[in-house]
Amino acid sequence: MAAWLIPAVKAILPLIEPIVSSALPVFTTRKGDAAAPDPIGVLQQQVAELQAASSQNALYVKELAEQLEKTVTALEGAAALAESRFRRTTLLCGAAIALALIASGISLTVAVLR
């Protein structure tokens, strides 16, 4: 599993429950049209509940986007750090190979001259 995935999931998990609960609002139900004396009032109440759920959902999406932006920024920083470390390691590896080749050449030259 990628190392960046765990912090991203941990940052997003607390926000999933409120988003799901607001995305699935419990609307005023019409159980039996005879029991509802004012169907327009019920519709207005349902519209009000939908608007409230929609605005709450928008707030959660905004908060989630902010968290995602922070996560992406942290990931970009970590990627830049890893890339600089990789470059440094590659440079040191190349220097070690060059020194090993020089040492091998010197030892072969000394062995041949003896």
C-alpha positions as CSV (number, residue, x, y, z in Angstrom):
1,M,0.0,0.0,0.0
2,A,1.3,3.4,-0.9
3,A,2.6,5.4,2.1
4,W,0.6,8.6,1.1
5,L,-2.7,6.7,1.0
6,I,-2.9,6.0,4.8
7,P,-2.8,9.7,5.8
8,A,-5.2,10.6,3.1
9,V,-7.7,8.0,4.2
10,K,-7.3,9.0,7.8
11,A,-8.0,12.7,6.9
12,I,-11.1,11.8,4.9
13,L,-12.7,9.1,7.0
14,P,-14.2,11.5,9.7
15,L,-16.0,13.4,7.0
16,I,-17.6,10.5,5.2
17,E,-20.3,9.8,7.8
18,P,-21.7,13.4,7.9
19,I,-21.6,13.6,4.1
20,V,-23.5,10.3,3.7
21,S,-26.0,11.2,6.5
22,S,-26.7,14.6,4.9
23,A,-26.8,13.2,1.4
24,L,-29.6,10.8,2.4
25,P,-31.9,13.1,4.2
26,V,-35.0,11.8,5.9
27,F,-37.8,13.6,4.2
28,T,-41.2,14.1,5.5
29,T,-43.0,11.1,4.3
30,R,-46.6,10.9,3.1
31,K,-47.9,7.8,4.8
32,G,-51.4,7.7,3.6
33,D,-52.7,10.8,1.7
34,A,-55.8,10.9,3.9
35,A,-53.6,11.6,7.0
36,A,-52.0,14.6,5.3
37,P,-54.5,17.4,5.3
38,D,-52.3,19.8,3.4
39,P,-50.2,18.2,0.6
40,I,-48.7,21.5,-0.4
41,G,-47.5,22.1,3.2
42,V,-45.9,18.6,3.1
43,L,-44.2,19.4,-0.2
44,Q,-43.0,22.7,1.2
45,Q,-41.6,21.0,4.2
46,Q,-39.9,18.4,2.0
47,V,-38.3,21.2,-0.1
48,A,-37.1,23.0,3.0
49,E,-35.6,19.7,4.2
50,L,-33.9,19.2,0.9
51,Q,-32.5,22.7,0.9
52,A,-31.1,22.3,4.4
53,A,-29.5,19.0,3.4
54,S,-28.1,20.5,0.3
55,S,-26.6,23.5,2.1
56,Q,-25.2,21.2,4.8
57,N,-23.8,18.9,2.0
58,A,-22.1,21.9,0.4
59,L,-20.4,22.8,3.7
60,Y,-19.1,19.2,4.1
61,V,-17.9,19.1,0.5
62,K,-16.0,22.4,1.1
63,E,-14.4,21.0,4.2
64,L,-13.5,17.8,2.4
65,A,-12.0,19.9,-0.4
66,E,-9.9,21.8,2.1
67,Q,-8.7,18.6,3.7
68,L,-7.9,17.2,0.3
69,E,-6.0,20.3,-0.7
70,K,-3.9,20.0,2.5
71,T,-3.3,16.3,1.8
72,V,-2.2,17.0,-1.8
73,T,0.1,19.8,-0.6
74,A,1.7,17.5,1.9
75,L,2.1,14.8,-0.7
76,E,3.8,17.2,-3.1
77,G,6.2,18.2,-0.4
78,A,7.0,14.6,0.5
79,A,7.4,13.7,-3.2
80,A,9.9,16.6,-3.6
81,L,11.8,15.5,-0.6
82,A,11.9,11.9,-1.8
83,E,13.1,13.0,-5.2
84,S,15.9,15.1,-3.8
85,R,17.0,12.1,-1.6
86,F,16.8,9.9,-4.7
87,R,19.1,12.2,-6.6
88,R,21.6,12.4,-3.8
89,T,21.6,8.6,-3.4
90,T,22.1,8.2,-7.2
91,L,25.0,10.7,-7.1
92,L,26.6,8.9,-4.2
93,C,26.1,5.5,-5.9
94,G,27.8,6.8,-9.1
95,A,30.7,8.2,-7.0
96,A,31.1,4.8,-5.3
97,I,31.1,3.0,-8.6
98,A,33.7,5.4,-10.0
99,L,35.9,5.0,-6.9
100,A,35.5,1.2,-7.1
101,L,36.6,1.2,-10.8
102,I,39.6,3.4,-10.0
103,A,40.6,1.2,-7.1
104,S,40.2,-1.9,-9.3
105,G,42.4,-0.3,-12.0
106,I,45.1,0.7,-9.5
107,S,45.1,-2.8,-8.0
108,L,45.4,-4.5,-11.4
109,T,48.2,-2.1,-12.4
110,V,50.1,-2.9,-9.3
111,A,49.5,-6.6,-9.7
112,V,50.8,-6.6,-13.3
113,L,53.9,-4.5,-12.5
114,R,55.0,-6.8,-9.7
